[in-house]
Amino acid sequence: MDGDSEDPSDETQYHLGVKPADLAEAVLLPGNPDRIETITRFWDRAEQRARHREYRTVTGEYDGTPISVTSTGIGSPSAAIAVEELARAGADTLIRVGSTGAIQPDMEIGDLVITTGGVRQEGTSSEYVREDYPAVADREVTSALVAAAERLGYDYHLGLTMSADSFYAGQGRPGFEGFRAAGSEDLVEELREANVKNIEMEASAILTLSNLYDLRAGAICSVYANRATGEFRTEGDNRAAEVASLAVHLLAEMDRVKEAAGVEHWHPGLTLAD
């Protein structure tokens, strides 16, 4: 079959245009295709393998570790397509790398948020599994992201992320001509009181689908806005990109240590060389 087939069993994926030979096992997932250059500038080498619609895939190497990046576009529906087709093409580790709005007052513009779990306000994951199924980040991916941020000396926050299906009404912002969705005026404050750290649009779907398919997944975002303080600046993309890339390398090292120790899961008795 040719690469334009919609047959989900076809080797070349319909939306992403990738096949297994195009990918590393670990794939970073920015939303914006233009963010790929921000990410790959930290790599030793990078080569574009596919581009179709919002999906752009580049594969290369970071510090000797194979790594890929695929842009997902905006929102959970297109991110879910990426998860589906990357899994079909052989990816086993997915890390969202994006931007976000913080909702806790102590979070600074440019800080990083490492997601431990998601509030599933997006509707995509509900088409896969019941609504009380949790969106949980893989603990090894989360540990690698924390270790990478610590090694690089970047400020980060660890906690829950809410994923919405819209940028305006779904995140408590007014719509056109001041339109207010029901409940939107109280949304951010309710999330803040529940100790949710940030709001974005893809993480909970990526985490949910990855858990369903037994993939490792996590998310790291740079804070562009703080909804509590009213600040907004586009900062932190480089830090999120560097941390995510280093985390993939650390995960590969963790996997080698686990294999040598004859264990399946990372635990505090195992260590990485500095």
Phi, psi and chi 1 to 4 in degrees:
 res  aa     phi    psi   chi1   chi2   chi3   chi4
   1 MET       -  150.7  -65.4 -177.4  179.8      -
   2 ASP   -84.9  172.1   62.5   39.0      -      -
   3 GLY   -70.9   -9.3      -      -      -      -
   4 ASP   -91.0    0.0  -67.2  -32.1      -      -
   5 SER   -66.2  143.9  171.5      -      -      -
   6 GLU   -88.5   -0.1  -67.2 -171.3   58.4      -
   7 ASP   -62.8  116.1 -176.0  -16.0      -      -
   8 PRO   -65.9  -11.6   23.4  -33.1      -      -
   9 SER   -89.2   -6.6   65.4      -      -      -
  10 ASP   -64.9  143.1 -165.6    5.0      -      -
  11 GLU   -64.6  -42.9 -176.1 -180.0   71.9      -
  12 THR   -84.6  121.8  -60.7      -      -      -
  13 GLN   -74.1  138.0  -61.2  -56.0  -49.1      -
  14 TYR   -61.0  -48.5  176.1   65.1      -      -
  15 HIS   -86.3  -44.3  -63.0   89.9      -      -
  16 LEU   -80.4  -27.2  -87.1   59.2      -      -
  17 GLY    72.3   19.6      -      -      -      -
  18 VAL  -106.3  157.3  -63.2      -      -      -
  19 LYS  -127.7  168.3   53.3 -172.5 -179.8  -62.2
  20 PRO   -52.8  -36.5  -31.5   37.9      -      -
  21 ALA   -68.1  -13.9      -      -      -      -
  22 ASP   -85.2  -11.8  -67.0  -35.9      -      -
  23 LEU  -120.9  147.0  -68.5  175.8      -      -
  24 ALA   -82.3  168.2      -      -      -      -
  25 GLU   -70.8  -27.6  -67.8 -178.9   -8.9      -
  26 ALA  -104.8  129.5      -      -      -      -
  27 VAL  -129.9  128.1 -174.5      -      -      -
  28 LEU   -86.2  144.9  -55.0 -175.7      -      -
  29 LEU  -125.8   83.2  -58.0  176.7      -      -
  30 PRO   -78.2  159.2   31.5  -35.2      -      -
  31 GLY   -79.6  -50.7      -      -      -      -
  32 ASN   -79.1  123.2 -175.2   -6.6      -      -
  33 PRO   -57.7  -30.8  -21.9   31.7      -      -
  34 ASP   -69.8  -16.6  -67.4  -21.5      -      -
  35 ARG   -75.5  -10.4 -169.0  171.8  -76.1  134.8
  36 ILE   -62.3  -39.3  -73.1 -179.2      -      -
  37 GLU   -63.0  -35.7  -86.0   75.1   25.8      -
  38 THR   -61.9  -38.2  -57.9      -      -      -
  39 ILE   -75.1  -48.7  -68.5  170.6      -      -
  40 THR   -74.5  -12.7   56.7      -      -      -
  41 ARG   -64.0  -18.1   67.1 -173.4  -68.6  -93.5
  42 PHE   -90.1   -6.3  -65.2  101.8      -      -
  43 TRP   -88.7  162.4  -62.9    4.9      -      -
  44 ASP   -75.3  -34.1  -55.3  -38.6      -      -
  45 ARG  -155.9  157.3   60.1  178.0 -179.4   84.9
  46 ALA  -156.9  138.2      -      -      -      -
  47 GLU  -139.0  127.8  176.7 -174.0   -8.1      -
  48 GLN   -68.4  132.8 -177.7  164.2  -61.0      -
  49 ARG  -111.2  -25.3  -62.6  -63.9  178.9   87.6
  50 ALA  -162.5  152.1      -      -      -      -
  51 ARG  -152.3  124.4 -176.5  157.4 -163.7  171.9
  52 HIS  -155.7  124.1 -175.8 -139.9      -      -
  53 ARG    55.4 -132.0  -58.2 -176.7 -174.0 -177.5
  54 GLU   -81.3   -4.1   64.4  -96.0   51.0      -
  55 TYR   -95.5  119.3  -56.9  108.0      -      -
  56 ARG  -128.8  130.4 -179.6 -176.2  172.7 -159.6
  57 THR  -122.3  129.7  -63.0      -      -      -
  58 VAL  -127.5  138.6  172.8      -      -      -
  59 THR  -126.6  143.5  -67.9      -      -      -
  60 GLY  -165.4 -140.3      -      -      -      -
  61 GLU  -147.7  137.4 -165.9  171.2   89.8      -
  62 TYR  -123.0  115.2  174.7   90.5      -      -
  63 ASP    49.5   43.4 -162.8   12.3      -      -
  64 GLY    85.2   -2.3      -      -      -      -
  65 THR  -104.6  126.1  -60.5      -      -      -
  66 PRO   -60.6  140.9  -22.1   33.6      -      -
  67 ILE  -155.3  146.0 -173.3  171.1      -      -
  68 SER  -127.8  164.2  -66.6      -      -      -
  69 VAL  -140.8  134.8   55.1      -      -      -
  70 THR  -131.7  124.2  -64.3      -      -      -
  71 SER   -76.0  147.0   56.6      -      -      -
  72 THR  -113.4   -6.8   65.8      -      -      -
  73 GLY    75.6 -169.0      -      -      -      -
  74 ILE   -95.0  128.9  -63.4  175.8      -      -
  75 GLY    98.5  163.0      -      -      -      -
  76 SER   -70.6  -34.6  -69.7      -      -      -
  77 PRO   -57.0  -47.4  -28.6   37.8      -      -
  78 SER   -73.4  -31.5   60.1      -      -      -
  79 ALA   -65.2  -37.1      -      -      -      -
  80 ALA   -65.9  -37.3      -      -      -      -
  81 ILE   -60.1  -43.2  -70.1  172.2      -      -
  82 ALA   -61.2  -44.8      -      -      -      -
  83 VAL   -60.1  -47.3  172.9      -      -      -
  84 GLU   -56.6  -49.6  -72.3  -82.2    4.8      -
  85 GLU   -79.5  -31.3  -62.9 -170.2    2.1      -
  86 LEU   -66.0  -40.2  -70.4  169.0      -      -
  87 ALA   -62.0  -42.6      -      -      -      -
  88 ARG   -62.6  -30.9  -72.8  171.1  165.5   82.3
  89 ALA   -88.5    1.3      -      -      -      -
  90 GLY   108.4    1.6      -      -      -      -
  91 ALA   -69.3  144.4      -      -      -      -
  92 ASP  -127.5   -6.8   66.8   12.6      -      -
  93 THR  -135.7  125.2  -60.2      -      -      -
  94 LEU  -128.0  131.7  -54.2  173.0      -      -
  95 ILE  -130.4  114.4  -57.8  177.6      -      -
  96 ARG   -69.8  134.7  164.6  156.5  161.4   71.2
  97 VAL  -128.2  106.3 -174.3      -      -      -
  98 GLY  -145.2 -163.3      -      -      -      -
  99 SER  -117.1  161.4   57.6      -      -      -
 100 THR  -156.5  162.6 -169.3      -      -      -
 101 GLY  -104.2  121.1      -      -      -      -
 102 ALA   -79.0  153.0      -      -      -      -
 103 ILE  -127.0    1.0   59.4  175.3      -      -
 104 GLN   -99.8  136.2  -61.5  -64.6  -22.4      -
 105 PRO   -66.4  -19.7   20.7  -32.0      -      -
 106 ASP   -87.6    6.3   62.7  -22.9      -      -
 107 MET   -96.9  126.2  -59.6  170.9   71.1      -
 108 GLU   -93.3  152.4  -58.4  -68.6  -24.3      -
 109 ILE   -59.8  132.6  -56.8  -61.0      -      -
 110 GLY    93.3  -13.4      -      -      -      -
 111 ASP   -65.1  163.4  -76.7   -0.2      -      -
 112 LEU  -107.0  145.0  -57.7  174.8      -      -
 113 VAL  -117.3  120.8 -177.7      -      -      -
 114 ILE  -102.8  118.4  -62.4  171.2      -      -
 115 THR   -81.7  130.2  -62.7      -      -      -
 116 THR   -97.5  -24.6   57.6      -      -      -
 117 GLY  -168.6  164.3      -      -      -      -
 118 GLY  -122.8  143.5      -      -      -      -
 119 VAL   -87.3  117.7  178.3      -      -      -
 120 ARG   -85.9   69.9  -66.8  170.0   52.1 -156.3
 121 GLN   -83.1  -15.1 -172.4  163.8  -54.3      -
 122 GLU   -72.7  154.9   42.7   75.4   27.9      -
 123 GLY   -95.1  -12.7      -      -      -      -
 124 THR   -61.8  -48.1  -58.7      -      -      -
 125 SER   -66.1  -24.6   61.5      -      -      -
 126 SER   -70.2  -17.1  -63.1      -      -      -
 127 GLU   -80.7   -8.1  -63.6 -171.4  -10.8      -
 128 TYR  -103.3  -36.2  -77.6   79.3      -      -
 129 VAL  -155.0  158.1   68.7      -      -      -
 130 ARG   -55.3  152.2   50.6 -169.0  -70.7  167.0
 131 GLU   -69.4  -19.9  -67.2 -176.2   -0.3      -
 132 ASP   -90.5    6.0   53.5    1.0      -      -
 133 TYR   -73.2  130.9 -176.1   93.2      -      -
 134 PRO   -79.5  148.1   29.7  -35.5      -      -
 135 ALA   -98.8  101.6      -      -      -      -
 136 VAL  -119.7  133.4 -178.1      -      -      -
 137 ALA   -74.9  145.9      -      -      -      -
 138 ASP   -64.3  133.9  178.9   84.8      -      -
 139 ARG   -69.8  -29.6   63.7 -173.8 -173.9   85.7
 140 GLU   -71.2  -40.6  -68.6 -175.5   -1.5      -
 141 VAL   -63.2  -44.5  174.5      -      -      -
 142 THR   -60.8  -44.1  -58.1      -      -      -
 143 SER   -61.5  -41.3  -65.7      -      -      -
 144 ALA   -66.1  -39.1      -      -      -      -
 145 LEU   -65.2  -42.5  -72.2  167.6      -      -
 146 VAL   -62.8  -46.4  168.6      -      -      -
 147 ALA   -60.9  -39.8      -      -      -      -
 148 ALA   -66.3  -44.4      -      -      -      -
 149 ALA   -62.5  -39.1      -      -      -      -
 150 GLU   -65.5  -45.6  -68.8  -77.9   -5.4      -
 151 ARG   -61.1  -37.1  -75.4 -165.6 -176.6 -169.8
 152 LEU   -87.1  -10.3  -64.8  168.0      -      -
 153 GLY    75.2   31.0      -      -      -      -
 154 TYR   -99.1  140.1  -64.3  147.7      -      -
 155 ASP   -70.5  134.6  -68.6  -28.4      -      -
 156 TYR  -145.3  161.7   66.5   91.3      -      -
 157 HIS  -127.5  143.8  -53.7  -93.9      -      -
 158 LEU  -117.6  127.3 -164.0   65.4      -      -
 159 GLY   167.6 -160.0      -      -      -      -
 160 LEU   -86.5  143.4  -61.9  176.5      -      -
 161 THR  -119.5  137.0  -66.7      -      -      -
 162 MET   -98.8  131.4 -172.4  -88.2  -91.8      -
 163 SER  -108.8  126.0  -62.8      -      -      -
 164 ALA  -109.5  164.8      -      -      -      -
 165 ASP   -97.2   -5.8 -100.5  -15.8      -      -
 166 SER  -141.2  151.3   68.7      -      -      -
 167 PHE   -78.9  -31.6 -176.6   80.7      -      -
 168 TYR   -95.9  -84.8  -67.3   97.6      -      -
 169 ALA   -59.2  -41.5      -      -      -      -
 170 GLY   -69.6  -13.6      -      -      -      -
 171 GLN  -113.3   18.8  -61.4 -173.1   35.1      -
 172 GLY    77.2   16.1      -      -      -      -
 173 ARG   -94.6  153.0  -64.9 -175.4  175.1   95.2
 174 PRO   -70.1  145.3   22.3  -31.3      -      -
 175 GLY   -87.7 -163.0      -      -      -      -
 176 PHE   -57.1  133.0  177.0   59.8      -      -
 177 GLU    56.5   33.0  -67.3 -173.6  -19.8      -
 178 GLY    82.1    9.9      -      -      -      -
 179 PHE   -54.1  137.6  170.3   80.8      -      -
 180 ARG  -123.0  121.2  -78.0  -76.6 -173.8  178.9
 181 ALA   -70.5  152.4      -      -      -      -
 182 ALA   -57.9  127.8      -      -      -      -
 183 GLY    82.2   -4.7      -      -      -      -
 184 SER   -69.1  -29.1   64.3      -      -      -
 185 GLU   -67.4  -25.5  -66.4 -176.7   -0.4      -
 186 ASP  -102.1   -4.5  -60.5  -37.8      -      -
 187 LEU   -59.5  -52.3  174.8   64.3      -      -
 188 VAL   -64.4  -41.4  172.3      -      -      -
 189 GLU   -65.1  -39.9 -177.0   58.5   31.6      -
 190 GLU   -63.0  -41.6  -71.1  176.6   -0.8      -
 191 LEU   -66.9  -40.3  -68.6  167.9      -      -
 192 ARG   -61.1  -44.2 -176.1 -177.7  -60.6  124.2
 193 GLU   -67.2  -23.9  -69.6  179.9   -2.7      -
 194 ALA   -87.1    7.0      -      -      -      -
 195 ASN    66.8   26.6 -159.8   27.9      -      -
 196 VAL   -73.5  139.4  173.8      -      -      -
 197 LYS   -88.6  -35.7  -57.9  -62.9 -177.4 -175.1
 198 ASN  -159.0  167.6   62.3  -50.8      -      -
 199 ILE  -126.9  134.0  -59.7  174.0      -      -
 200 GLU  -150.9 -157.8   50.1   81.5   80.9      -
 201 MET  -132.7    3.3  -63.0 -178.7   66.8      -
 202 GLU  -133.0  -26.6  -64.9   84.6   16.7      -
 203 ALA   -59.3  -45.5      -      -      -      -
 204 SER   -67.1  -33.6   68.7      -      -      -
 205 ALA   -68.8  -42.5      -      -      -      -
 206 ILE   -61.1  -44.2  -68.7  169.5      -      -
 207 LEU   -66.7  -43.2  -62.2 -179.8      -      -
 208 THR   -63.5  -50.8  -59.8      -      -      -
 209 LEU   -63.2  -37.9  -89.6   63.5      -      -
 210 SER   -64.5  -39.5  -65.7      -      -      -
 211 ASN   -64.9  -41.2  -84.8  -58.8      -      -
 212 LEU   -60.3  -36.0  -69.2  174.5      -      -
 213 TYR   -99.6    9.3  -62.3  150.6      -      -
 214 ASP    59.9   41.1 -160.3   24.0      -      -
 215 LEU  -103.1  154.3  -51.8  173.7      -      -
 216 ARG   -85.0  133.8  -64.0 -167.5  -62.7 -167.5
 217 ALA  -148.9  152.3      -      -      -      -
 218 GLY  -156.3 -176.1      -      -      -      -
 219 ALA  -152.0  140.7      -      -      -      -
 220 ILE  -138.0  131.9 -177.4  167.9      -      -
 221 CYS  -132.1  148.0  -69.5      -      -      -
 222 SER   -92.7  140.0   53.3      -      -      -
 223 VAL   -79.8  113.9  173.2      -      -      -
 224 TYR   -92.6  -32.7  -86.8   14.2      -      -
 225 ALA  -138.6  149.5      -      -      -      -
 226 ASN  -119.1  113.0 -172.0  -54.8      -      -
 227 ARG   -70.8  -18.1  -57.5  -71.9  -62.8  -81.2
 228 ALA   -81.7  -34.9      -      -      -      -
 229 THR  -103.5  -14.3   65.0      -      -      -
 230 GLY    82.4    7.7      -      -      -      -
 231 GLU   -81.1  149.7  -63.2  175.8  -86.9      -
 232 PHE  -150.6  124.4  176.0   83.9      -      -
 233 ARG  -154.6  145.2  -66.7 -168.7  -54.1  -83.4
 234 THR   -86.9   88.0   54.8      -      -      -
 235 GLU  -131.0  155.3  -70.2 -174.0   15.6      -
 236 GLY    98.8   -5.1      -      -      -      -
 237 ASP   -58.3  -44.1  -80.1   -5.1      -      -
 238 ASN   -61.7  -40.1  -72.5  -26.1      -      -
 239 ARG   -66.5  -45.0  -69.3 -171.3  -76.2  -85.0
 240 ALA   -61.8  -41.7      -      -      -      -
 241 ALA   -63.9  -43.5      -      -      -      -
 242 GLU   -68.3  -42.4 -171.7  176.5   10.2      -
 243 VAL   -63.3  -45.0  167.6      -      -      -
 244 ALA   -63.5  -40.2      -      -      -      -
 245 SER   -66.0  -44.9  -61.4      -      -      -
 246 LEU   -63.7  -36.7  176.3   53.9      -      -
 247 ALA   -60.8  -38.8      -      -      -      -
 248 VAL   -61.8  -42.0  167.8      -      -      -
 249 HIS   -62.9  -43.0  174.1   69.3      -      -
 250 LEU   -65.2  -38.1  -66.1  177.6      -      -
 251 LEU   -62.2  -39.3  -79.2  165.1      -      -
 252 ALA   -63.5  -40.2      -      -      -      -
 253 GLU   -65.5  -41.5  -67.1  -66.5  -49.3      -
 254 MET   -60.2  -41.8  -70.0  162.1   66.9      -
 255 ASP   -63.3  -38.8  -70.6  -18.0      -      -
 256 ARG   -66.6  -40.1  -78.4 -169.6  -82.0  -88.7
 257 VAL   -65.5  -42.1  170.7      -      -      -
 258 LYS   -60.5  -44.8  -71.6 -171.8  -61.4 -179.6
 259 GLU   -62.3  -42.7 -177.2  177.8    3.9      -
 260 ALA   -65.0  -33.8      -      -      -      -
 261 ALA   -84.0   -9.5      -      -      -      -
 262 GLY    71.8   33.1      -      -      -      -
 263 VAL  -123.3  158.7  -60.2      -      -      -
 264 GLU   -94.4  -24.0  -66.8 -173.3   10.2      -
 265 HIS  -126.1  144.4  -56.0  -73.3      -      -
 266 TRP   -70.6  139.3 -172.6 -102.0      -      -
 267 HIS  -148.9  166.8   60.9   76.9      -      -
 268 PRO   -62.2  -16.1  -25.9   35.7      -      -
 269 GLY   -77.9   -7.5      -      -      -      -
 270 LEU  -102.3  148.7  -57.4  175.3      -      -
 271 THR  -137.0  154.8   58.2      -      -      -
 272 LEU  -105.9  144.3  -66.9  177.6      -      -
 273 ALA   -69.9  143.9      -      -      -      -
 274 ASP   -69.4      -  -68.3  -27.8      -      -
